[in-house]
Amino acid sequence: MFMQIAIGAIGIGIVLMVGYIVIAQVRTALPTPQVTNDCLGQVGIDPDCAGLDNTSTLIDDAGFVSGTTATQATVFAGFGLVAVGIIVLAAFGLINIFK
């Protein structure tokens, strides 16, 4: 019985590791859309542009970047919950062996 649980946990662990790699690679492979820079040439003129890039015509879309980052964090949190489930399952199997 424990051997079946152990083999299942190893299989799920491998799927988790592949999932982490796939999600990370997909996020980095997605092209980031560019938007027009409203702060172009606004050096010391517009207080909303203080500290922002004011030399580039196009900049990365902040909504896309934060959205993909949040999605990746959510998926990784789900993977973490599955990993905790595997640990609990393995602990349950060990308890049953030594009972």
Distance bins in CASP14 RR format, pairs under 12 A and 6 or more apart:
PFRMAT RR
TARGET T0000
AUTHOR 0000-0000-0000
RMODE 2
METHOD distances of the structure
MODEL  1
1 7 0 0 0 0 0 1 0 0 0 0 0
1 8 0 0 0 0 0 1 0 0 0 0 0
1 89 0 0 0 0 0 1 0 0 0 0 0
1 92 0 0 0 0 0 1 0 0 0 0 0
1 93 1 0 0 1 0 0 0 0 0 0 0
1 94 0 0 0 0 0 1 0 0 0 0 0
1 96 1 0 0 1 0 0 0 0 0 0 0
1 97 0 0 0 0 1 0 0 0 0 0 0
1 99 0 0 0 0 0 1 0 0 0 0 0
2 8 0 0 0 0 0 1 0 0 0 0 0
2 9 0 0 0 0 0 1 0 0 0 0 0
2 89 0 0 0 0 0 1 0 0 0 0 0
2 90 0 0 0 0 1 0 0 0 0 0 0
2 91 0 0 0 0 0 1 0 0 0 0 0
2 92 0 0 0 0 1 0 0 0 0 0 0
2 93 1 0 1 0 0 0 0 0 0 0 0
2 94 1 0 0 1 0 0 0 0 0 0 0
2 95 0 0 0 0 0 1 0 0 0 0 0
2 96 1 0 0 1 0 0 0 0 0 0 0
2 97 1 0 1 0 0 0 0 0 0 0 0
2 98 0 0 0 0 0 1 0 0 0 0 0
2 99 0 0 0 0 0 1 0 0 0 0 0
3 9 0 0 0 0 0 1 0 0 0 0 0
3 10 0 0 0 0 0 1 0 0 0 0 0
3 90 0 0 0 0 0 1 0 0 0 0 0
3 93 0 0 0 0 0 1 0 0 0 0 0
3 97 0 0 0 0 0 1 0 0 0 0 0
4 10 0 0 0 0 0 1 0 0 0 0 0
4 11 0 0 0 0 0 1 0 0 0 0 0
4 89 0 0 0 0 0 1 0 0 0 0 0
4 93 0 0 0 0 0 1 0 0 0 0 0
4 96 0 0 0 0 0 1 0 0 0 0 0
5 11 0 0 0 0 0 1 0 0 0 0 0
5 12 0 0 0 0 0 1 0 0 0 0 0
5 85 0 0 0 0 0 1 0 0 0 0 0
5 86 0 0 0 0 1 0 0 0 0 0 0
5 87 0 0 0 0 0 1 0 0 0 0 0
5 88 0 0 0 0 0 1 0 0 0 0 0
5 89 1 0 0 1 0 0 0 0 0 0 0
5 90 1 0 0 1 0 0 0 0 0 0 0
5 91 0 0 0 0 0 1 0 0 0 0 0
5 92 1 0 0 1 0 0 0 0 0 0 0
5 93 1 0 1 0 0 0 0 0 0 0 0
5 94 0 0 0 0 1 0 0 0 0 0 0
5 95 0 0 0 0 0 1 0 0 0 0 0
5 96 0 0 0 0 1 0 0 0 0 0 0
5 97 0 0 0 0 1 0 0 0 0 0 0
6 12 0 0 0 0 0 1 0 0 0 0 0
6 13 0 0 0 0 0 1 0 0 0 0 0
6 86 0 0 0 0 0 1 0 0 0 0 0
6 89 0 0 0 0 1 0 0 0 0 0 0
6 90 1 0 0 1 0 0 0 0 0 0 0
6 91 0 0 0 0 0 1 0 0 0 0 0
6 92 0 0 0 0 0 1 0 0 0 0 0
6 93 0 0 0 0 1 0 0 0 0 0 0
6 94 0 0 0 0 1 0 0 0 0 0 0
6 96 0 0 0 0 0 1 0 0 0 0 0
6 97 0 0 0 0 0 1 0 0 0 0 0
7 13 0 0 0 0 0 1 0 0 0 0 0
7 14 0 0 0 0 0 1 0 0 0 0 0
7 86 0 0 0 0 0 1 0 0 0 0 0
7 89 0 0 0 0 0 1 0 0 0 0 0
7 90 0 0 0 0 0 1 0 0 0 0 0
8 14 0 0 0 0 1 0 0 0 0 0 0
8 15 0 0 0 0 1 0 0 0 0 0 0
8 16 0 0 0 0 0 1 0 0 0 0 0
8 85 0 0 0 0 0 1 0 0 0 0 0
8 86 0 0 0 0 1 0 0 0 0 0 0
8 89 0 0 0 0 1 0 0 0 0 0 0
8 90 0 0 0 0 1 0 0 0 0 0 0
8 93 0 0 0 0 0 1 0 0 0 0 0
9 15 0 0 0 0 0 1 0 0 0 0 0
9 16 0 0 0 0 0 1 0 0 0 0 0
9 82 0 0 0 0 0 1 0 0 0 0 0
9 83 0 0 0 0 1 0 0 0 0 0 0
9 84 0 0 0 0 0 1 0 0 0 0 0
9 85 0 0 0 0 1 0 0 0 0 0 0
9 86 1 0 1 0 0 0 0 0 0 0 0
9 87 0 0 0 0 1 0 0 0 0 0 0
9 88 0 0 0 0 0 1 0 0 0 0 0
9 89 1 0 1 0 0 0 0 0 0 0 0
9 90 1 0 1 0 0 0 0 0 0 0 0
9 91 0 0 0 0 0 1 0 0 0 0 0
9 92 0 0 0 0 0 1 0 0 0 0 0
9 93 0 0 0 0 1 0 0 0 0 0 0
9 94 0 0 0 0 0 1 0 0 0 0 0
10 16 0 0 0 0 0 1 0 0 0 0 0
10 17 0 0 0 0 0 1 0 0 0 0 0
10 86 0 0 0 0 1 0 0 0 0 0 0
10 89 0 0 0 0 0 1 0 0 0 0 0
10 90 0 0 0 0 1 0 0 0 0 0 0
11 17 0 0 0 0 1 0 0 0 0 0 0
11 18 0 0 0 0 0 1 0 0 0 0 0
11 82 0 0 0 0 0 1 0 0 0 0 0
11 86 0 0 0 0 1 0 0 0 0 0 0
11 89 0 0 0 0 0 1 0 0 0 0 0
12 18 0 0 0 0 0 1 0 0 0 0 0
12 19 0 0 0 0 0 1 0 0 0 0 0
12 79 0 0 0 0 0 1 0 0 0 0 0
12 80 0 0 0 0 0 1 0 0 0 0 0
12 81 0 0 0 0 0 1 0 0 0 0 0
12 82 1 0 0 1 0 0 0 0 0 0 0
12 83 0 0 0 0 1 0 0 0 0 0 0
12 84 0 0 0 0 0 1 0 0 0 0 0
12 85 0 0 0 0 1 0 0 0 0 0 0
12 86 1 0 1 0 0 0 0 0 0 0 0
12 87 0 0 0 0 0 1 0 0 0 0 0
12 89 0 0 0 0 1 0 0 0 0 0 0
12 90 0 0 0 0 0 1 0 0 0 0 0
13 19 0 0 0 0 1 0 0 0 0 0 0
13 20 0 0 0 0 0 1 0 0 0 0 0
13 79 0 0 0 0 1 0 0 0 0 0 0
13 80 0 0 0 0 0 1 0 0 0 0 0
13 82 0 0 0 0 1 0 0 0 0 0 0
13 83 1 0 0 1 0 0 0 0 0 0 0
13 84 0 0 0 0 0 1 0 0 0 0 0
13 85 0 0 0 0 0 1 0 0 0 0 0
13 86 1 0 0 1 0 0 0 0 0 0 0
13 87 0 0 0 0 0 1 0 0 0 0 0
13 89 0 0 0 0 0 1 0 0 0 0 0
13 90 0 0 0 0 0 1 0 0 0 0 0
14 20 0 0 0 0 0 1 0 0 0 0 0
14 21 0 0 0 0 0 1 0 0 0 0 0
14 83 0 0 0 0 0 1 0 0 0 0 0
14 86 0 0 0 0 0 1 0 0 0 0 0
15 21 0 0 0 0 0 1 0 0 0 0 0
15 22 0 0 0 0 0 1 0 0 0 0 0
15 79 0 0 0 0 1 0 0 0 0 0 0
15 82 0 0 0 0 1 0 0 0 0 0 0
15 83 0 0 0 0 0 1 0 0 0 0 0
15 86 0 0 0 0 0 1 0 0 0 0 0
16 22 0 0 0 0 0 1 0 0 0 0 0
16 23 0 0 0 0 0 1 0 0 0 0 0
16 75 0 0 0 0 0 1 0 0 0 0 0
16 76 0 0 0 0 0 1 0 0 0 0 0
16 78 0 0 0 0 1 0 0 0 0 0 0
16 79 1 0 1 0 0 0 0 0 0 0 0
16 80 1 0 0 1 0 0 0 0 0 0 0
16 81 0 0 0 0 0 1 0 0 0 0 0
16 82 1 0 0 1 0 0 0 0 0 0 0
16 83 1 0 1 0 0 0 0 0 0 0 0
16 84 0 0 0 0 0 1 0 0 0 0 0
16 85 0 0 0 0 0 1 0 0 0 0 0
16 86 1 0 0 1 0 0 0 0 0 0 0
16 87 0 0 0 0 0 1 0 0 0 0 0
17 23 0 0 0 0 0 1 0 0 0 0 0
17 24 0 0 0 0 0 1 0 0 0 0 0
17 79 0 0 0 0 1 0 0 0 0 0 0
17 80 0 0 0 0 0 1 0 0 0 0 0
17 82 0 0 0 0 0 1 0 0 0 0 0
17 83 0 0 0 0 1 0 0 0 0 0 0
17 86 0 0 0 0 0 1 0 0 0 0 0
18 24 0 0 0 0 0 1 0 0 0 0 0
18 25 0 0 0 0 0 1 0 0 0 0 0
18 79 0 0 0 0 0 1 0 0 0 0 0
19 25 0 0 0 0 1 0 0 0 0 0 0
19 26 0 0 0 0 1 0 0 0 0 0 0
19 27 0 0 0 0 0 1 0 0 0 0 0
19 72 0 0 0 0 0 1 0 0 0 0 0
19 75 0 0 0 0 1 0 0 0 0 0 0
19 76 0 0 0 0 1 0 0 0 0 0 0
19 78 0 0 0 0 0 1 0 0 0 0 0
19 79 1 0 0 1 0 0 0 0 0 0 0
19 80 0 0 0 0 0 1 0 0 0 0 0
19 82 0 0 0 0 0 1 0 0 0 0 0
19 83 0 0 0 0 0 1 0 0 0 0 0
20 26 0 0 0 0 0 1 0 0 0 0 0
20 27 0 0 0 0 0 1 0 0 0 0 0
20 72 0 0 0 0 1 0 0 0 0 0 0
20 75 0 0 0 0 1 0 0 0 0 0 0
20 76 1 0 0 1 0 0 0 0 0 0 0
20 77 0 0 0 0 0 1 0 0 0 0 0
20 78 0 0 0 0 0 1 0 0 0 0 0
20 79 1 0 0 1 0 0 0 0 0 0 0
20 80 0 0 0 0 1 0 0 0 0 0 0
20 82 0 0 0 0 0 1 0 0 0 0 0
20 83 0 0 0 0 1 0 0 0 0 0 0
21 27 0 0 0 0 0 1 0 0 0 0 0
21 28 0 0 0 0 0 1 0 0 0 0 0
21 76 0 0 0 0 0 1 0 0 0 0 0
21 79 0 0 0 0 0 1 0 0 0 0 0
22 28 0 0 0 0 0 1 0 0 0 0 0
22 29 0 0 0 0 0 1 0 0 0 0 0
22 72 0 0 0 0 0 1 0 0 0 0 0
22 75 0 0 0 0 1 0 0 0 0 0 0
22 76 0 0 0 0 0 1 0 0 0 0 0
22 79 0 0 0 0 0 1 0 0 0 0 0
23 29 0 0 0 0 0 1 0 0 0 0 0
23 30 0 0 0 0 0 1 0 0 0 0 0
23 68 0 0 0 0 0 1 0 0 0 0 0
23 69 0 0 0 0 0 1 0 0 0 0 0
23 71 0 0 0 0 1 0 0 0 0 0 0
23 72 1 0 1 0 0 0 0 0 0 0 0
23 73 0 0 0 0 0 1 0 0 0 0 0
23 74 0 0 0 0 0 1 0 0 0 0 0
23 75 1 0 1 0 0 0 0 0 0 0 0
23 76 1 0 0 1 0 0 0 0 0 0 0
23 77 0 0 0 0 0 1 0 0 0 0 0
23 78 0 0 0 0 0 1 0 0 0 0 0
23 79 0 0 0 0 1 0 0 0 0 0 0
24 30 0 0 0 0 0 1 0 0 0 0 0
24 68 0 0 0 0 0 1 0 0 0 0 0
24 69 0 0 0 0 0 1 0 0 0 0 0
24 71 0 0 0 0 0 1 0 0 0 0 0
24 72 1 0 0 1 0 0 0 0 0 0 0
24 73 0 0 0 0 0 1 0 0 0 0 0
24 75 0 0 0 0 1 0 0 0 0 0 0
24 76 0 0 0 0 1 0 0 0 0 0 0
24 79 0 0 0 0 0 1 0 0 0 0 0
25 72 0 0 0 0 0 1 0 0 0 0 0
26 68 0 0 0 0 1 0 0 0 0 0 0
26 71 0 0 0 0 0 1 0 0 0 0 0
26 72 0 0 0 0 1 0 0 0 0 0 0
26 75 0 0 0 0 1 0 0 0 0 0 0
27 64 0 0 0 0 0 1 0 0 0 0 0
27 65 0 0 0 0 0 1 0 0 0 0 0
27 67 0 0 0 0 1 0 0 0 0 0 0
27 68 1 0 1 0 0 0 0 0 0 0 0
27 69 1 0 0 1 0 0 0 0 0 0 0
27 70 0 0 0 0 0 1 0 0 0 0 0
27 71 1 0 0 1 0 0 0 0 0 0 0
27 72 1 0 1 0 0 0 0 0 0 0 0
27 73 0 0 0 0 0 1 0 0 0 0 0
27 74 0 0 0 0 0 1 0 0 0 0 0
27 75 0 0 0 0 1 0 0 0 0 0 0
27 76 0 0 0 0 0 1 0 0 0 0 0
28 65 0 0 0 0 0 1 0 0 0 0 0
28 68 0 0 0 0 1 0 0 0 0 0 0
28 69 0 0 0 0 0 1 0 0 0 0 0
28 72 0 0 0 0 1 0 0 0 0 0 0
29 68 0 0 0 0 0 1 0 0 0 0 0
30 60 0 0 0 0 0 1 0 0 0 0 0
30 61 0 0 0 0 0 1 0 0 0 0 0
30 64 0 0 0 0 1 0 0 0 0 0 0
30 65 0 0 0 0 0 1 0 0 0 0 0
30 67 0 0 0 0 0 1 0 0 0 0 0
30 68 1 0 0 1 0 0 0 0 0 0 0
30 69 0 0 0 0 0 1 0 0 0 0 0
30 71 0 0 0 0 0 1 0 0 0 0 0
30 72 0 0 0 0 0 1 0 0 0 0 0
31 60 0 0 0 0 0 1 0 0 0 0 0
31 61 0 0 0 0 0 1 0 0 0 0 0
31 64 0 0 0 0 1 0 0 0 0 0 0
31 65 0 0 0 0 0 1 0 0 0 0 0
31 68 0 0 0 0 0 1 0 0 0 0 0
32 58 0 0 0 0 0 1 0 0 0 0 0
32 59 0 0 0 0 1 0 0 0 0 0 0
32 60 1 0 1 0 0 0 0 0 0 0 0
32 61 1 0 0 1 0 0 0 0 0 0 0
32 62 0 0 0 0 0 1 0 0 0 0 0
32 63 0 0 0 0 1 0 0 0 0 0 0
32 64 1 0 0 1 0 0 0 0 0 0 0
32 65 1 0 0 1 0 0 0 0 0 0 0
32 66 0 0 0 0 0 1 0 0 0 0 0
32 67 0 0 0 0 0 1 0 0 0 0 0
32 68 0 0 0 0 1 0 0 0 0 0 0
32 69 0 0 0 0 0 1 0 0 0 0 0
33 58 0 0 0 0 1 0 0 0 0 0 0
33 59 0 0 0 0 0 1 0 0 0 0 0
33 60 1 0 0 1 0 0 0 0 0 0 0
33 61 1 0 1 0 0 0 0 0 0 0 0
33 62 0 0 0 0 0 1 0 0 0 0 0
33 63 0 0 0 0 1 0 0 0 0 0 0
33 64 1 0 1 0 0 0 0 0 0 0 0
33 65 0 0 0 0 1 0 0 0 0 0 0
33 67 0 0 0 0 0 1 0 0 0 0 0
33 68 0 0 0 0 0 1 0 0 0 0 0
34 56 0 0 0 0 1 0 0 0 0 0 0
34 57 0 0 0 0 1 0 0 0 0 0 0
34 58 1 1 0 0 0 0 0 0 0 0 0
34 59 1 0 0 1 0 0 0 0 0 0 0
34 60 1 0 0 1 0 0 0 0 0 0 0
34 61 1 0 0 1 0 0 0 0 0 0 0
34 62 0 0 0 0 0 1 0 0 0 0 0
34 64 0 0 0 0 1 0 0 0 0 0 0
34 65 0 0 0 0 0 1 0 0 0 0 0
35 53 0 0 0 0 0 1 0 0 0 0 0
35 56 0 0 0 0 0 1 0 0 0 0 0
35 57 0 0 0 0 0 1 0 0 0 0 0
35 58 1 0 0 1 0 0 0 0 0 0 0
35 59 1 0 0 1 0 0 0 0 0 0 0
35 60 1 0 0 1 0 0 0 0 0 0 0
35 61 1 0 1 0 0 0 0 0 0 0 0
35 62 0 0 0 0 1 0 0 0 0 0 0
35 63 0 0 0 0 1 0 0 0 0 0 0
35 64 0 0 0 0 1 0 0 0 0 0 0
35 65 0 0 0 0 0 1 0 0 0 0 0
36 56 0 0 0 0 0 1 0 0 0 0 0
36 57 1 0 0 1 0 0 0 0 0 0 0
36 58 1 0 0 1 0 0 0 0 0 0 0
36 59 0 0 0 0 1 0 0 0 0 0 0
36 60 0 0 0 0 0 1 0 0 0 0 0
36 61 0 0 0 0 0 1 0 0 0 0 0
37 46 0 0 0 0 0 1 0 0 0 0 0
37 49 0 0 0 0 1 0 0 0 0 0 0
37 52 0 0 0 0 1 0 0 0 0 0 0
37 53 1 0 0 1 0 0 0 0 0 0 0
37 54 1 0 0 1 0 0 0 0 0 0 0
37 55 0 0 0 0 1 0 0 0 0 0 0
37 56 1 0 1 0 0 0 0 0 0 0 0
37 57 1 0 1 0 0 0 0 0 0 0 0
37 58 1 0 0 1 0 0 0 0 0 0 0
37 59 1 0 1 0 0 0 0 0 0 0 0
37 60 0 0 0 0 0 1 0 0 0 0 0
37 61 0 0 0 0 0 1 0 0 0 0 0
37 62 0 0 0 0 0 1 0 0 0 0 0
38 45 0 0 0 0 0 1 0 0 0 0 0
38 46 0 0 0 0 1 0 0 0 0 0 0
38 48 0 0 0 0 1 0 0 0 0 0 0
38 49 1 0 0 1 0 0 0 0 0 0 0
38 52 0 0 0 0 1 0 0 0 0 0 0
38 53 0 0 0 0 0 1 0 0 0 0 0
38 54 0 0 0 0 1 0 0 0 0 0 0
38 56 0 0 0 0 0 1 0 0 0 0 0
38 57 0 0 0 0 0 1 0 0 0 0 0
38 58 0 0 0 0 0 1 0 0 0 0 0
38 59 0 0 0 0 1 0 0 0 0 0 0
38 62 0 0 0 0 0 1 0 0 0 0 0
39 45 0 0 0 0 1 0 0 0 0 0 0
39 46 1 0 0 1 0 0 0 0 0 0 0
39 47 0 0 0 0 0 1 0 0 0 0 0
39 48 1 0 0 1 0 0 0 0 0 0 0
39 49 1 1 0 0 0 0 0 0 0 0 0
39 50 0 0 0 0 1 0 0 0 0 0 0
39 51 0 0 0 0 1 0 0 0 0 0 0
39 52 1 0 1 0 0 0 0 0 0 0 0
39 53 1 0 0 1 0 0 0 0 0 0 0
39 54 1 0 1 0 0 0 0 0 0 0 0
39 55 0 0 0 0 1 0 0 0 0 0 0
39 56 0 0 0 0 1 0 0 0 0 0 0
39 57 0 0 0 0 0 1 0 0 0 0 0
39 58 0 0 0 0 0 1 0 0 0 0 0
39 59 0 0 0 0 1 0 0 0 0 0 0
40 46 0 0 0 0 0 1 0 0 0 0 0
40 49 0 0 0 0 1 0 0 0 0 0 0
40 52 0 0 0 0 1 0 0 0 0 0 0
40 53 0 0 0 0 1 0 0 0 0 0 0
40 54 1 0 0 1 0 0 0 0 0 0 0
40 55 1 0 0 1 0 0 0 0 0 0 0
40 56 1 0 0 1 0 0 0 0 0 0 0
40 57 1 0 0 1 0 0 0 0 0 0 0
40 58 0 0 0 0 1 0 0 0 0 0 0
40 59 0 0 0 0 1 0 0 0 0 0 0
41 49 0 0 0 0 1 0 0 0 0 0 0
41 52 0 0 0 0 0 1 0 0 0 0 0
41 53 0 0 0 0 0 1 0 0 0 0 0
41 54 1 0 1 0 0 0 0 0 0 0 0
41 55 1 0 0 1 0 0 0 0 0 0 0
41 56 0 0 0 0 0 1 0 0 0 0 0
41 57 0 0 0 0 0 1 0 0 0 0 0
42 48 0 0 0 0 1 0 0 0 0 0 0
42 49 1 0 1 0 0 0 0 0 0 0 0
42 50 0 0 0 0 1 0 0 0 0 0 0
42 51 0 0 0 0 0 1 0 0 0 0 0
42 52 0 0 0 0 1 0 0 0 0 0 0
42 53 0 0 0 0 0 1 0 0 0 0 0
42 54 1 0 1 0 0 0 0 0 0 0 0
42 55 0 0 0 0 0 1 0 0 0 0 0
43 49 0 0 0 0 1 0 0 0 0 0 0
43 50 0 0 0 0 1 0 0 0 0 0 0
43 51 0 0 0 0 1 0 0 0 0 0 0
43 52 0 0 0 0 0 1 0 0 0 0 0
43 53 0 0 0 0 0 1 0 0 0 0 0
43 54 1 0 1 0 0 0 0 0 0 0 0
43 55 0 0 0 0 1 0 0 0 0 0 0
44 50 1 0 0 1 0 0 0 0 0 0 0
44 51 0 0 0 0 1 0 0 0 0 0 0
44 52 0 0 0 0 0 1 0 0 0 0 0
44 54 0 0 0 0 1 0 0 0 0 0 0
45 54 0 0 0 0 1 0 0 0 0 0 0
46 52 0 0 0 0 1 0 0 0 0 0 0
46 54 0 0 0 0 1 0 0 0 0 0 0
48 54 0 0 0 0 0 1 0 0 0 0 0
49 55 0 0 0 0 0 1 0 0 0 0 0
49 59 0 0 0 0 0 1 0 0 0 0 0
52 59 0 0 0 0 1 0 0 0 0 0 0
52 60 0 0 0 0 0 1 0 0 0 0 0
52 62 0 0 0 0 0 1 0 0 0 0 0
53 59 1 0 1 0 0 0 0 0 0 0 0
53 60 0 0 0 0 1 0 0 0 0 0 0
53 62 0 0 0 0 0 1 0 0 0 0 0
59 65 0 0 0 0 0 1 0 0 0 0 0
60 66 0 0 0 0 0 1 0 0 0 0 0
60 67 0 0 0 0 0 1 0 0 0 0 0
60 68 0 0 0 0 0 1 0 0 0 0 0
60 69 0 0 0 0 0 1 0 0 0 0 0
61 67 0 0 0 0 1 0 0 0 0 0 0
61 68 0 0 0 0 0 1 0 0 0 0 0
62 68 0 0 0 0 0 1 0 0 0 0 0
62 69 0 0 0 0 0 1 0 0 0 0 0
63 69 0 0 0 0 1 0 0 0 0 0 0
63 70 0 0 0 0 1 0 0 0 0 0 0
63 71 0 0 0 0 0 1 0 0 0 0 0
64 70 0 0 0 0 0 1 0 0 0 0 0
64 71 0 0 0 0 0 1 0 0 0 0 0
65 71 0 0 0 0 0 1 0 0 0 0 0
65 72 0 0 0 0 0 1 0 0 0 0 0
66 72 0 0 0 0 0 1 0 0 0 0 0
66 73 0 0 0 0 0 1 0 0 0 0 0
67 73 0 0 0 0 1 0 0 0 0 0 0
67 74 0 0 0 0 1 0 0 0 0 0 0
67 75 0 0 0 0 0 1 0 0 0 0 0
68 74 0 0 0 0 0 1 0 0 0 0 0
68 75 0 0 0 0 0 1 0 0 0 0 0
69 75 0 0 0 0 0 1 0 0 0 0 0
69 76 0 0 0 0 0 1 0 0 0 0 0
70 76 0 0 0 0 0 1 0 0 0 0 0
70 77 0 0 0 0 0 1 0 0 0 0 0
71 77 0 0 0 0 0 1 0 0 0 0 0
71 78 0 0 0 0 0 1 0 0 0 0 0
72 78 0 0 0 0 0 1 0 0 0 0 0
72 79 0 0 0 0 0 1 0 0 0 0 0
73 79 0 0 0 0 0 1 0 0 0 0 0
73 80 0 0 0 0 0 1 0 0 0 0 0
74 80 0 0 0 0 0 1 0 0 0 0 0
74 81 0 0 0 0 0 1 0 0 0 0 0
75 81 0 0 0 0 0 1 0 0 0 0 0
75 82 0 0 0 0 0 1 0 0 0 0 0
76 82 0 0 0 0 0 1 0 0 0 0 0
76 83 0 0 0 0 0 1 0 0 0 0 0
77 83 0 0 0 0 0 1 0 0 0 0 0
77 84 0 0 0 0 0 1 0 0 0 0 0
78 84 0 0 0 0 1 0 0 0 0 0 0
78 85 0 0 0 0 0 1 0 0 0 0 0
79 85 0 0 0 0 0 1 0 0 0 0 0
79 86 0 0 0 0 0 1 0 0 0 0 0
80 86 0 0 0 0 1 0 0 0 0 0 0
80 87 0 0 0 0 1 0 0 0 0 0 0
81 87 0 0 0 0 0 1 0 0 0 0 0
81 88 0 0 0 0 0 1 0 0 0 0 0
82 88 0 0 0 0 0 1 0 0 0 0 0
82 89 0 0 0 0 0 1 0 0 0 0 0
83 89 0 0 0 0 0 1 0 0 0 0 0
83 90 0 0 0 0 0 1 0 0 0 0 0
84 90 0 0 0 0 0 1 0 0 0 0 0
84 91 0 0 0 0 0 1 0 0 0 0 0
85 91 0 0 0 0 1 0 0 0 0 0 0
85 92 0 0 0 0 1 0 0 0 0 0 0
86 92 0 0 0 0 0 1 0 0 0 0 0
86 93 0 0 0 0 0 1 0 0 0 0 0
87 93 0 0 0 0 0 1 0 0 0 0 0
87 94 0 0 0 0 0 1 0 0 0 0 0
88 94 0 0 0 0 0 1 0 0 0 0 0
88 95 0 0 0 0 0 1 0 0 0 0 0
89 95 0 0 0 0 0 1 0 0 0 0 0
89 96 0 0 0 0 0 1 0 0 0 0 0
90 96 0 0 0 0 0 1 0 0 0 0 0
90 97 0 0 0 0 0 1 0 0 0 0 0
91 97 0 0 0 0 0 1 0 0 0 0 0
91 98 0 0 0 0 0 1 0 0 0 0 0
92 98 0 0 0 0 0 1 0 0 0 0 0
92 99 0 0 0 0 0 1 0 0 0 0 0
93 99 0 0 0 0 1 0 0 0 0 0 0
END
